[in-house]
Amino acid sequence: MTREVFRAFLKLGCIAFGGPVAHLGFFREEFVHKRGWLAEEAYADLVALCQFLPGPASSQVGFAIGLKRSGLAGAFAAWVAFTLPSAILMIGFYLGLGLLDDLGAAGWVAGFKLAAVAVVANALWSMAAQLCPDRARALLALAAAAFLVVAPSPLGQVAVILLGMAAGGLIYRQRNPDACSREHKAQPNTGWPWLSAFILLLFGLPIASQIWPEGWLLMTEGFYRAGSLVFGGGHVVLPLLDSFTVAKGWVTQDKFLAGYGAAQALPGPLFSFSMFLGASLQIGPEGITGGLLALIAIYLPSWLLVLGALPYWERLRQIPATQAALMGANAAVVGLLLAAFYNPIWTETVTGPLRFSFALVAFALLRFGKLPPWALVILSGTGGQLLM
């Protein structure tokens, strides 16, 4: 079963262009619609939980899916497989292969990103039908989307989910418990060691790095802190990374921006940028060793938080009042994804009539032609190279 998890996420790691919201669309298509590993409501619950936690939400959702499918081994198989393609490409860029210099302007990359538009639109269509079947939840989703489009921020995302939970608790408090939320039970006390480790490292690493200012320890502390304090995904972590790398003279601003530009054009999580950055730092281990240290350190907080929070979340989901609140939260998640679909996915990708027509055809092939997402990505990349 762990091998099955690895293969599924490795495929997605190779084709999941478009950023964290697009990744969630790919996950939903693969693990809810195609493989049936999760019910729609359970998947939306995971998305809602990971929006509350610091770290890369899409990678955390993937980690949680692997955990639920095949335990701890499945969780790390999912993370390794999903992160591996972009991490290899980032270290290749560091080694000077010269293949990624102008990817942002390549036609096939534009085609891949337009395929991501279609994947997210299809996921939103299906999730809205499943999670917003009545007027109240549809209004909640639209209100959440409208608010986040006007005032986008990580705190705003958390706020709309909290408001959605409050509204759901009021509107649906008399509803019978949903059988879908009974699919997994966990002991309520299994998360505290992971949460304790997260807190211990968050406060202990800065102290240790001051007492023993070794290069590898300073690197570990900086990347761990960045992964612990970021809400809102990969783009938000950039100021934190800049503050303890460029600002301290560990890497030049030009190299930092060059690596970030390359990461924008790659599939998989943007946090893989840390692989390039760790390899480039003029402190601690260099090359692949430094890249791996940075990659593991920046992801370690998200692993600990998911492992620590998920058991309590699973227990809370069994309570009828919580189920009512989650109905509102799931509607808010649909609104959150709708807002993120508009900005940045739509505004940055669909920039003219040709791209709009391209995305529309891609959506039709996926939604009505039942074309698999991986085939759509390949077809879109080829079409983008020919047309653009």
Phi, psi and omega per residue, in radians:
M1 nan -0.626 3.105
T2 -1.122 -0.656 3.097
R3 -1.120 -0.652 3.091
E4 -1.080 -0.748 3.099
V5 -1.070 -0.790 -3.113
F6 -1.069 -0.817 -3.114
R7 -1.104 -0.731 -3.118
A8 -1.117 -0.772 -3.103
F9 -1.331 -0.503 3.094
L10 -1.131 -0.711 3.085
K11 -1.054 -0.779 -3.132
L12 -1.186 -0.607 3.102
G13 -1.101 -0.407 3.135
C14 -1.541 -0.360 -3.020
I15 -2.147 -0.116 -3.010
A16 -1.442 1.368 3.037
F17 -1.484 2.839 2.936
G18 1.890 -0.024 3.094
G19 1.629 -3.134 -2.981
P20 -1.066 -0.672 -3.136
V21 -1.171 -0.696 3.064
A22 -1.107 -0.667 3.103
H23 -1.033 -0.744 3.122
L24 -1.090 -0.608 3.063
G25 -1.149 -0.758 3.081
F26 -1.085 -0.759 3.131
F27 -1.044 -0.803 -3.122
R28 -1.080 -0.765 -3.131
E29 -1.083 -0.727 -3.049
E30 -1.373 -0.773 -2.932
F31 -1.786 -0.342 3.064
V32 -1.719 -0.923 -3.038
H33 -1.377 -0.864 -3.009
K34 -1.468 -0.905 -3.023
R35 -1.633 -0.375 3.119
G36 1.187 0.490 3.124
W37 -1.246 -0.483 -3.112
L38 -2.351 2.588 2.942
A39 -1.323 2.781 -3.119
E40 -1.001 -0.760 -3.109
E41 -1.160 -0.706 -3.140
A42 -1.143 -0.661 3.107
Y43 -1.138 -0.794 3.115
A44 -1.087 -0.622 3.079
D45 -1.062 -0.738 3.124
L46 -1.110 -0.742 3.112
V47 -1.065 -0.760 3.133
A48 -1.076 -0.773 3.130
L49 -1.050 -0.824 -3.064
C50 -1.219 -0.371 3.028
Q51 -1.207 -0.466 3.119
F52 -1.348 -0.468 -2.995
L53 -1.567 2.545 2.992
P54 -1.125 2.689 3.082
G55 1.977 -3.130 -3.115
P56 -1.352 1.890 -2.981
A57 -1.046 -0.745 -3.086
S58 -1.175 -0.703 3.096
S59 -1.144 -0.638 3.093
Q60 -1.151 -0.691 3.088
V61 -1.095 -0.768 3.100
G62 -1.073 -0.745 3.100
F63 -1.047 -0.757 -3.135
A64 -1.176 -0.651 3.095
I65 -1.100 -0.780 3.083
G66 -1.087 -0.661 3.123
L67 -1.116 -0.776 -3.121
K68 -1.217 -0.519 -3.104
R69 -1.417 -0.720 -2.999
S70 -2.538 0.535 3.063
G71 1.214 -2.793 -3.058
L72 -1.099 -0.681 3.108
A73 -1.087 -0.695 3.112
G74 -1.160 -0.640 3.129
A75 -1.074 -0.820 -3.123
F76 -1.320 -0.505 3.024
A77 -1.097 -0.720 3.116
A78 -1.111 -0.788 -3.114
W79 -1.141 -0.832 -3.121
V80 -1.047 -0.812 -3.069
A81 -1.155 -0.721 -3.098
F82 -1.262 -0.564 -3.074
T83 -1.549 -0.451 -2.982
L84 -0.992 -0.867 -3.096
P85 -1.015 -0.834 -3.119
S86 -1.211 -0.598 3.113
A87 -1.130 -0.721 3.112
I88 -1.120 -0.750 3.130
L89 -1.124 -0.651 -3.142
M90 -1.192 -0.686 3.114
I91 -1.245 -0.538 3.047
G92 -1.126 -0.697 3.078
F93 -1.099 -0.718 3.104
Y94 -1.064 -0.718 -3.103
L95 -1.277 -0.053 2.998
G96 1.479 0.571 3.118
L97 -1.134 -0.426 3.082
G98 1.290 0.256 -3.099
L99 -1.589 -0.227 -2.987
L100 -1.944 0.164 -2.992
D101 -1.036 -0.779 -3.032
D102 -2.043 0.553 -3.100
L103 -1.090 -0.596 -3.083
G104 -1.031 -0.466 -3.122
A105 -1.742 0.022 -3.083
A106 -1.265 2.445 3.140
G107 -1.127 -0.648 -3.113
W108 -1.214 -0.535 3.053
V109 -1.185 -0.711 3.070
A110 -1.050 -0.683 3.086
G111 -1.107 -0.716 3.098
F112 -1.072 -0.745 -3.119
K113 -1.183 -0.598 3.079
L114 -1.223 -0.570 3.017
A115 -1.095 -0.662 3.094
A116 -1.118 -0.625 3.055
V117 -1.009 -0.801 -3.135
A118 -1.135 -0.708 -3.131
V119 -1.110 -0.777 -3.135
V120 -1.171 -0.721 3.129
A121 -1.074 -0.716 3.116
N122 -1.142 -0.721 3.110
A123 -1.113 -0.737 3.122
L124 -1.106 -0.746 3.108
W125 -0.972 -0.885 -3.087
S126 -1.213 -0.730 -3.133
M127 -1.150 -0.676 3.118
A128 -1.124 -0.711 3.126
A129 -1.115 -0.637 -3.074
Q130 -1.465 -0.712 -2.973
L131 -1.757 -0.225 3.119
C132 -2.224 1.011 -3.030
P133 -1.401 -0.180 -3.130
D134 -2.148 3.001 -3.035
R135 -1.110 -0.708 -3.066
A136 -1.092 -0.816 -3.114
R137 -1.241 -0.602 3.068
A138 -1.081 -0.734 3.110
L139 -1.151 -0.676 3.092
L140 -1.055 -0.790 -3.127
A141 -1.105 -0.788 -3.119
L142 -1.171 -0.667 3.108
A143 -1.136 -0.741 3.109
A144 -1.083 -0.757 3.135
A145 -1.110 -0.772 -3.122
A146 -1.071 -0.755 3.140
F147 -1.096 -0.788 -3.058
L148 -1.298 -0.451 3.059
V149 -1.206 -0.697 -3.132
V150 -1.335 -0.685 -3.070
A151 -2.275 1.235 -3.104
P152 -1.286 2.270 3.065
S153 -2.956 2.677 3.076
P154 -1.028 -0.705 3.119
L155 -1.147 -0.613 3.081
G156 -1.103 -0.650 3.101
Q157 -1.096 -0.785 3.101
V158 -1.111 -0.701 -3.097
A159 -1.113 -0.756 -3.107
V160 -1.192 -0.571 3.079
I161 -1.180 -0.731 3.096
L162 -1.090 -0.752 3.110
L163 -1.148 -0.668 3.078
G164 -1.095 -0.697 3.090
M165 -1.102 -0.761 3.126
A166 -1.090 -0.767 3.129
A167 -1.142 -0.733 3.114
G168 -1.101 -0.693 3.112
G169 -1.090 -0.596 3.118
L170 -1.348 -0.727 -3.019
I171 -1.378 -0.661 -2.972
Y172 -1.986 0.392 -3.069
R173 -1.149 -0.351 -3.135
Q174 -1.625 -0.055 -3.082
R175 -1.250 2.569 3.099
N176 -1.206 2.643 3.110
P177 -1.001 2.506 -3.123
D178 -1.512 2.201 -3.089
A179 -1.109 -0.467 -3.104
C180 -1.098 -0.503 -3.074
S181 -1.453 0.094 3.104
R182 -1.730 0.133 -2.966
E183 -1.213 -0.293 -3.083
H184 -2.556 2.317 3.100
K185 -2.138 2.484 -3.135
A186 -2.367 2.653 3.093
Q187 -1.192 2.408 -3.020
P188 -1.263 -0.215 -3.045
N189 -1.929 0.296 -3.069
T190 -1.557 -0.121 -3.059
G191 -1.632 -0.348 -2.989
W192 -1.101 -0.588 3.109
P193 -1.105 -0.655 3.138
W194 -1.195 -0.751 3.113
L195 -1.138 -0.643 3.099
S196 -1.118 -0.717 3.121
A197 -1.122 -0.691 3.108
F198 -1.039 -0.847 -3.108
I199 -1.168 -0.733 -3.134
L200 -1.051 -0.761 3.134
L201 -1.234 -0.650 -3.119
L202 -1.070 -0.691 -3.126
F203 -1.680 -0.435 -3.081
G204 -1.436 -0.617 -3.112
L205 -1.105 -0.742 3.084
P206 -1.045 -0.669 3.130
I207 -1.170 -0.802 -3.120
A208 -1.091 -0.689 -3.112
S209 -1.233 -0.386 3.051
Q210 -1.383 -0.620 -3.141
I211 -1.317 -0.737 3.122
W212 -2.139 1.476 -3.052
P213 -1.319 0.948 3.057
E214 -1.325 2.597 -3.087
G215 -1.018 -0.794 -3.111
W216 -1.134 -0.603 -3.134
L217 -1.287 -0.675 3.067
L218 -1.093 -0.719 3.072
M219 -1.073 -0.855 -3.108
T220 -1.028 -0.784 -3.124
E221 -1.100 -0.756 -3.106
G222 -1.142 -0.822 -3.123
F223 -1.229 -0.633 3.092
Y224 -1.118 -0.738 3.132
R225 -1.116 -0.713 3.117
A226 -1.083 -0.754 3.126
G227 -1.217 -0.396 -3.105
S228 -1.463 -0.470 -2.943
L229 -1.893 0.016 -3.051
V230 -1.674 2.278 2.961
F231 -2.026 2.435 3.015
G232 1.841 0.075 3.006
G233 1.784 -3.035 -2.966
G234 -1.071 -0.696 -3.081
H235 -1.107 -0.591 -3.089
V236 -1.228 -0.412 -3.088
V237 -1.334 -0.264 -3.048
L238 -1.032 -0.792 3.094
P239 -1.040 -0.637 3.117
L240 -1.161 -0.733 3.122
L241 -1.148 -0.728 3.132
D242 -1.079 -0.654 -3.020
S243 -1.157 -0.480 -3.123
F244 -2.009 0.119 3.073
T245 -2.035 -1.184 -3.141
V246 -1.120 -0.789 -3.074
A247 -1.088 -0.488 -3.142
K248 -1.664 0.040 3.122
G249 1.353 0.301 3.141
W250 -1.371 -0.377 3.109
V251 -2.678 2.623 -3.126
T252 -1.349 2.707 3.107
Q253 -1.081 -0.676 -3.132
D254 -1.104 -0.758 3.140
K255 -1.186 -0.693 3.096
F256 -1.005 -0.857 -3.098
L257 -1.229 -0.574 3.102
A258 -1.122 -0.768 3.111
G259 -1.138 -0.693 3.106
Y260 -1.126 -0.704 3.118
G261 -1.094 -0.709 3.097
A262 -1.130 -0.720 -3.117
A263 -1.080 -0.530 -3.131
Q264 -1.083 -0.532 -3.020
A265 -1.651 0.065 -3.050
L266 -1.783 2.734 3.004
P267 -1.301 2.964 3.067
G268 1.416 -2.982 -2.997
P269 -1.308 2.482 3.097
L270 -1.184 -0.382 3.096
F271 -1.055 -0.277 3.067
S272 -1.117 -0.276 3.016
F273 -0.943 -0.524 3.135
S274 -1.104 -0.448 3.087
M275 -1.103 -0.821 3.089
F276 -1.127 -0.784 -3.050
L277 -1.151 -0.773 3.126
G278 -1.098 -0.629 3.113
A279 -1.217 -0.431 -3.030
S280 -1.602 -0.250 -3.020
L281 -1.175 2.515 3.131
Q282 -1.588 0.616 3.124
I283 -2.632 2.509 3.131
G284 1.281 -2.928 -3.137
P285 -1.162 2.463 -3.125
E286 -1.821 3.004 3.068
G287 1.206 -2.555 -3.039
I288 -1.080 -0.672 -3.135
T289 -1.084 -0.810 3.101
G290 -1.121 -0.667 3.102
G291 -1.097 -0.773 3.129
L292 -1.136 -0.697 3.119
L293 -1.066 -0.785 3.136
A294 -1.144 -0.737 -3.113
L295 -1.090 -0.795 -3.136
I296 -1.195 -0.712 -3.100
A297 -1.138 -0.660 -3.092
I298 -1.324 -0.443 3.126
Y299 -1.573 -0.372 -3.070
L300 -0.940 -0.762 3.112
P301 -1.031 -0.706 -3.107
S302 -1.179 -0.628 3.079
W303 -1.103 -0.839 -3.108
L304 -1.094 -0.686 -3.116
L305 -1.201 -0.741 3.112
V306 -1.133 -0.804 3.129
L307 -1.107 -0.574 -3.128
G308 -1.408 -0.643 -3.041
A309 -1.526 -0.558 -3.011
L310 -1.053 -0.727 3.122
P311 -1.046 -0.710 3.131
Y312 -1.223 -0.667 3.090
W313 -1.075 -0.767 3.136
E314 -1.090 -0.672 3.125
R315 -1.184 -0.755 -3.140
L316 -1.099 -0.569 -3.099
R317 -1.131 -0.298 -3.121
Q318 -1.401 -0.243 -3.069
I319 -1.460 2.260 -3.095
P320 -0.942 -0.715 3.140
A321 -1.115 -0.644 3.093
T322 -1.180 -0.666 3.118
Q323 -1.078 -0.696 3.092
A324 -1.118 -0.746 3.117
A325 -1.118 -0.649 -3.134
L326 -1.191 -0.476 3.060
M327 -1.082 -0.716 3.059
G328 -1.241 -0.664 3.122
A329 -1.114 -0.707 3.140
N330 -1.116 -0.663 3.059
A331 -1.109 -0.698 3.101
A332 -1.133 -0.622 3.092
V333 -1.091 -0.714 3.077
V334 -1.038 -0.771 3.089
G335 -1.100 -0.705 3.108
L336 -1.058 -0.800 3.132
L337 -1.169 -0.616 3.099
L338 -1.115 -0.747 3.115
A339 -1.117 -0.747 3.130
A340 -1.214 -0.506 3.055
F341 -1.128 -0.710 3.113
Y342 -1.183 -0.850 -3.112
N343 -2.404 1.928 0.433
P344 -1.852 -0.125 -2.947
I345 -1.071 -0.929 -3.074
W346 -1.222 -0.877 -3.029
T347 -1.118 -0.556 -3.097
E348 -1.606 -0.273 -3.038
T349 -1.913 -0.804 -3.103
V350 -1.595 1.493 -2.975
T351 -1.886 0.202 3.119
G352 -3.036 3.022 -3.093
P353 -1.038 -0.697 -3.125
L354 -1.116 -0.765 3.137
R355 -1.204 -0.609 3.084
F356 -1.102 -0.801 3.123
S357 -1.096 -0.700 3.109
F358 -1.049 -0.859 -3.128
A359 -1.111 -0.641 -3.140
L360 -1.137 -0.766 3.103
V361 -1.123 -0.726 3.120
A362 -1.070 -0.744 3.105
F363 -1.085 -0.752 3.139
A364 -1.097 -0.716 3.118
L365 -1.110 -0.663 -3.112
L366 -1.330 -0.800 -3.018
R367 -1.368 -0.817 -3.020
F368 -1.852 -0.481 3.094
G369 -1.526 -0.116 3.107
K370 1.000 0.550 3.086
L371 -1.252 2.311 3.117
P372 -1.082 2.571 -3.125
P373 -0.984 -0.707 -3.120
W374 -1.103 -0.679 3.111
A375 -1.200 -0.631 3.105
L376 -1.107 -0.707 3.139
V377 -1.103 -0.792 3.136
I378 -1.110 -0.803 3.138
L379 -1.100 -0.711 -3.137
S380 -1.189 -0.683 3.091
G381 -1.072 -0.744 3.115
T382 -1.151 -0.783 3.139
G383 -1.128 -0.687 3.111
G384 -1.116 -0.680 3.117
Q385 -1.142 -0.645 -3.128
L386 -1.305 -0.675 -3.008
L387 -1.541 -0.503 -2.945
M388 -2.024 nan nan
